[in-house]
Amino acid sequence: MTDMKIRLRAVALSLSLACAAGAAAASPVPDYPFVHVVGSAYTAVIPDIAVLDFEIVATDADPAAAKAVLEARVGEIRALMQQLGLDPEDAVVREVRQSVRKGEQAPGGGPLYELRCDVKISVRNVSSWPALAGGLFGKPNLDGFASTFDLSTMQQTNDELVANAIADARRRAEVIAAASGRRLGAVTAVTPEAIKNLSTAMGLQREDFRMERRTGTPDRGDVDREQLMTISAIRLNQPVDVIFRLENLSGARPRPPRKP
């Protein structure tokens, strides 16, 4: 009976040690003293490139006449771009869509045709933006304006934000290490989160400059015109999660191991 109890205790001890070892191997928490901090970096940059999207809409009882109106507007757009020193080839015109206006007829009777095409203008120098947007806004047959601003050196800006965010995390970790009587060691893990475009998240980059696409004569007010012509700074925030190793201060006596 005694031998049986000893064997059972040995088996139980072996199982508990195996479970503990397996849990330690599967645990994502380091088995050394560490500090986990979150750093962040923020910047506001003035965009240097932009994209202007809008529609050209023409209606007529004769589809050929409506298409001629579209082509005339495209010619006027490219002429304005050339006048402003922009490359007319940066205006991309997508395929023409034709439909019949439901519930409406031409003055002489018969169907009323509506032709639409999307235009996308890449502006490689935003100094021309106010003149371009102001020159197109209010022109007949143009509707559904939307703007997007960006930075040609965005990748470099993102890299700098990550480096600054890690430096901010190190500063925070050094405060924690000093307060706990430790010395900050090497970085053991870094996870940068997705960069946050605060201008878009706060609705300051797209929605405020976007007019609702609608048929008929749009109501173009002075407020919409000012919003479309405004170039706002892009606000970017980069957070990072960093794990630093904690080490004993030089000359400090290490703590004795705990007794089992």
C-alpha positions as CSV (number, residue, x, y, z in Angstrom):
1,M,0.0,0.0,0.0
2,T,2.8,2.3,0.8
3,D,4.6,1.6,-2.4
4,M,1.4,2.3,-4.3
5,K,1.1,5.8,-2.6
6,I,4.7,6.6,-3.5
7,R,4.2,5.7,-7.1
8,L,1.0,7.7,-7.4
9,R,2.8,10.8,-5.9
10,A,5.6,10.4,-8.4
11,V,3.2,10.2,-11.3
12,A,1.3,13.3,-10.1
13,L,4.6,15.2,-9.7
14,S,5.8,14.3,-13.2
15,L,2.5,15.3,-14.7
16,S,2.5,18.7,-12.9
17,L,6.1,19.4,-14.0
18,A,5.2,18.5,-17.6
19,C,2.1,20.8,-17.6
20,A,4.2,23.6,-16.1
21,A,6.9,23.2,-18.7
22,G,4.3,23.1,-21.5
23,A,2.6,26.2,-20.2
24,A,5.9,28.1,-20.0
25,A,6.8,27.2,-23.6
26,A,3.4,28.3,-24.9
27,S,3.3,31.5,-22.9
28,P,4.0,34.7,-25.0
29,V,5.3,36.5,-21.8
30,P,9.1,36.6,-21.6
31,D,10.7,34.6,-18.8
32,Y,12.9,37.5,-17.9
33,P,12.3,40.9,-16.3
34,F,10.8,43.2,-18.9
35,V,8.7,46.4,-19.4
36,H,6.1,46.8,-22.0
37,V,5.4,50.4,-23.2
38,V,3.5,52.2,-25.9
39,G,5.2,55.0,-27.7
40,S,3.7,57.4,-30.3
41,A,4.8,60.1,-32.7
42,Y,2.7,62.8,-34.3
43,T,3.2,65.2,-37.2
44,A,1.2,67.6,-39.4
45,V,2.5,67.9,-43.0
46,I,1.3,70.2,-45.8
47,P,0.4,68.0,-48.8
48,D,2.2,68.6,-52.1
49,I,0.2,66.4,-54.4
50,A,-3.6,66.0,-54.8
51,V,-6.3,64.4,-56.9
52,L,-9.5,66.0,-58.0
53,D,-12.4,63.8,-59.0
54,F,-15.7,64.9,-60.5
55,E,-18.3,64.0,-63.1
56,I,-19.3,65.6,-66.4
57,V,-23.1,65.2,-67.0
58,A,-24.9,66.2,-70.2
59,T,-28.6,65.6,-71.1
60,D,-30.2,65.9,-74.6
61,A,-32.8,64.2,-76.7
62,D,-29.9,63.4,-79.1
63,P,-27.2,61.2,-77.5
64,A,-24.7,62.5,-80.1
65,A,-25.4,66.1,-79.0
66,A,-24.9,65.2,-75.3
67,K,-21.6,63.4,-76.2
68,A,-20.5,66.5,-78.0
69,V,-21.1,68.5,-74.8
70,L,-18.9,66.0,-72.8
71,E,-16.1,66.3,-75.3
72,A,-16.3,70.1,-75.3
73,R,-16.0,70.2,-71.5
74,V,-13.0,67.8,-71.5
75,G,-11.3,70.1,-74.0
76,E,-12.0,73.1,-71.7
77,I,-10.6,71.2,-68.7
78,R,-7.4,70.3,-70.5
79,A,-7.0,73.9,-71.9
80,L,-7.3,75.2,-68.3
81,M,-4.7,72.7,-67.1
82,Q,-2.3,73.8,-69.9
83,Q,-2.8,77.4,-69.0
84,L,-1.9,76.7,-65.4
85,G,1.3,74.8,-66.4
86,L,-0.2,71.4,-65.6
87,D,0.1,68.4,-67.9
88,P,-3.2,67.9,-69.7
89,E,-2.4,64.2,-69.9
90,D,-2.8,64.1,-66.1
91,A,-6.6,64.4,-66.6
92,V,-7.9,60.8,-67.1
93,V,-11.4,60.5,-68.5
94,R,-13.2,57.3,-67.9
95,E,-15.7,55.6,-70.2
96,V,-19.0,57.4,-71.0
97,R,-22.1,55.9,-69.5
98,Q,-25.5,56.5,-71.2
99,S,-29.0,56.1,-69.7
100,V,-32.5,57.4,-70.2
101,R,-33.9,59.8,-67.7
102,K,-36.9,58.1,-66.1
103,G,-40.0,60.1,-65.8
104,E,-38.7,62.9,-68.0
105,Q,-39.1,63.6,-71.7
106,A,-37.4,65.9,-74.2
107,P,-39.2,69.2,-75.0
108,G,-40.3,67.7,-78.4
109,G,-41.4,64.5,-76.8
110,G,-39.4,61.2,-76.8
111,P,-36.8,60.0,-74.4
112,L,-34.2,62.3,-72.7
113,Y,-30.8,60.8,-72.7
114,E,-28.2,61.4,-70.0
115,L,-24.5,60.8,-70.6
116,R,-21.9,60.8,-67.7
117,C,-18.2,60.3,-67.5
118,D,-15.8,60.4,-64.5
119,V,-12.7,62.7,-64.7
120,K,-9.7,62.2,-62.4
121,I,-7.0,64.9,-62.4
122,S,-3.7,64.2,-60.7
123,V,-2.2,67.5,-59.4
124,R,1.6,67.1,-59.0
125,N,2.0,70.6,-57.5
126,V,-0.6,71.8,-55.1
127,S,0.4,75.4,-55.7
128,S,-1.9,75.2,-58.8
129,W,-4.7,73.7,-56.8
130,P,-6.7,76.8,-55.9
131,A,-6.6,78.1,-59.5
132,L,-7.6,74.6,-60.9
133,A,-10.4,73.9,-58.4
134,G,-11.7,77.4,-58.6
135,G,-11.6,77.4,-62.4
136,L,-13.6,74.2,-62.6
137,F,-16.0,74.7,-59.8
138,G,-19.2,76.3,-61.1
139,K,-18.7,75.4,-64.7
140,P,-21.8,73.9,-66.4
141,N,-22.1,70.1,-66.6
142,L,-19.5,69.5,-63.8
143,D,-20.8,67.9,-60.6
144,G,-19.8,65.6,-57.7
145,F,-16.5,67.2,-56.8
146,A,-14.2,65.3,-54.4
147,S,-10.6,66.0,-53.4
148,T,-7.8,63.9,-52.0
149,F,-4.5,65.3,-50.7
150,D,-1.3,63.3,-50.2
151,L,2.5,63.7,-49.7
152,S,5.0,62.6,-52.3
153,T,7.5,61.7,-49.5
154,M,4.9,59.8,-47.4
155,Q,7.0,56.7,-47.1
156,Q,10.0,58.7,-45.7
157,T,7.6,60.5,-43.3
158,N,6.2,57.2,-42.1
159,D,9.7,55.8,-41.5
160,E,10.6,58.9,-39.4
161,L,7.4,58.6,-37.4
162,V,8.2,54.9,-36.5
163,A,11.7,55.9,-35.4
164,N,10.4,58.8,-33.3
165,A,7.7,56.6,-31.8
166,I,10.3,54.0,-30.7
167,A,12.3,56.8,-29.2
168,D,9.3,58.0,-27.3
169,A,8.7,54.4,-26.0
170,R,12.3,54.2,-24.8
171,R,11.9,57.5,-22.9
172,R,8.8,56.1,-21.2
173,A,10.5,52.8,-20.4
174,E,13.6,54.6,-18.9
175,V,11.3,56.4,-16.5
176,I,9.7,53.1,-15.4
177,A,13.1,51.3,-15.1
178,A,14.6,54.1,-13.0
179,A,11.6,54.1,-10.7
180,S,11.9,50.4,-10.2
181,G,15.7,50.5,-9.5
182,R,16.6,48.8,-12.8
183,R,18.6,49.7,-15.9
184,L,16.8,49.6,-19.2
185,G,18.2,46.9,-21.5
186,A,17.8,46.1,-25.2
187,V,14.7,46.0,-27.2
188,T,13.3,42.5,-27.5
189,A,10.1,43.1,-29.5
190,V,8.6,46.0,-31.5
191,T,5.1,46.0,-33.1
192,P,4.2,49.2,-35.0
193,E,0.4,49.7,-35.3
194,A,-1.2,51.0,-38.4
195,I,-0.4,54.7,-38.9
196,K,-3.5,56.8,-38.2
197,N,-4.4,59.5,-40.6
198,L,-6.2,61.8,-38.2
199,S,-7.3,64.1,-41.1
200,T,-9.3,61.2,-42.6
201,A,-10.5,59.8,-39.3
202,M,-11.8,63.2,-38.1
203,G,-13.4,63.8,-41.5
204,L,-11.1,66.7,-42.4
205,Q,-9.6,65.3,-45.6
206,R,-12.3,63.9,-47.7
207,E,-15.9,64.4,-46.5
208,D,-15.6,68.2,-45.9
209,F,-14.4,68.6,-49.4
210,R,-16.9,66.3,-51.0
211,M,-20.1,67.3,-52.6
212,E,-23.0,64.8,-52.8
213,R,-23.3,63.3,-56.3
214,R,-26.8,64.0,-57.6
215,T,-28.6,64.6,-60.8
216,G,-30.2,67.9,-61.8
217,T,-28.7,71.3,-61.1
218,P,-26.5,71.1,-58.0
219,D,-26.6,73.8,-55.3
220,R,-23.1,75.2,-55.3
221,G,-22.8,77.6,-52.4
222,D,-19.9,79.8,-51.4
223,V,-19.1,77.5,-48.5
224,D,-18.6,74.5,-50.7
225,R,-16.3,76.5,-53.0
226,E,-14.1,77.6,-50.1
227,Q,-13.9,74.1,-48.8
228,L,-12.9,72.7,-52.2
229,M,-10.1,75.2,-52.6
230,T,-8.7,74.8,-49.1
231,I,-5.5,72.8,-48.7
232,S,-5.4,71.4,-45.1
233,A,-2.5,69.8,-43.3
234,I,-2.4,66.0,-43.1
235,R,-2.2,64.9,-39.5
236,L,-0.5,61.6,-38.9
237,N,0.0,59.6,-35.7
238,Q,2.1,56.5,-35.4
239,P,1.8,54.2,-32.3
240,V,4.2,51.4,-31.4
241,D,4.3,48.6,-28.8
242,V,7.8,47.9,-27.5
243,I,9.2,45.4,-25.0
244,F,12.5,46.2,-23.3
245,R,14.6,44.0,-21.1
246,L,15.2,45.1,-17.6
247,E,18.6,44.6,-16.1
248,N,20.1,45.1,-12.7
249,L,22.0,48.4,-12.1
250,S,25.8,48.0,-12.2
251,G,27.1,47.2,-8.8
252,A,23.7,46.2,-7.5
253,R,23.5,42.9,-5.8
254,P,21.1,40.5,-7.6
255,R,18.1,39.3,-5.6
256,P,18.5,35.7,-4.2
257,P,16.4,33.2,-6.0
258,R,13.1,32.3,-4.3
259,K,13.0,29.1,-2.4
260,P,10.8,26.4,-3.9
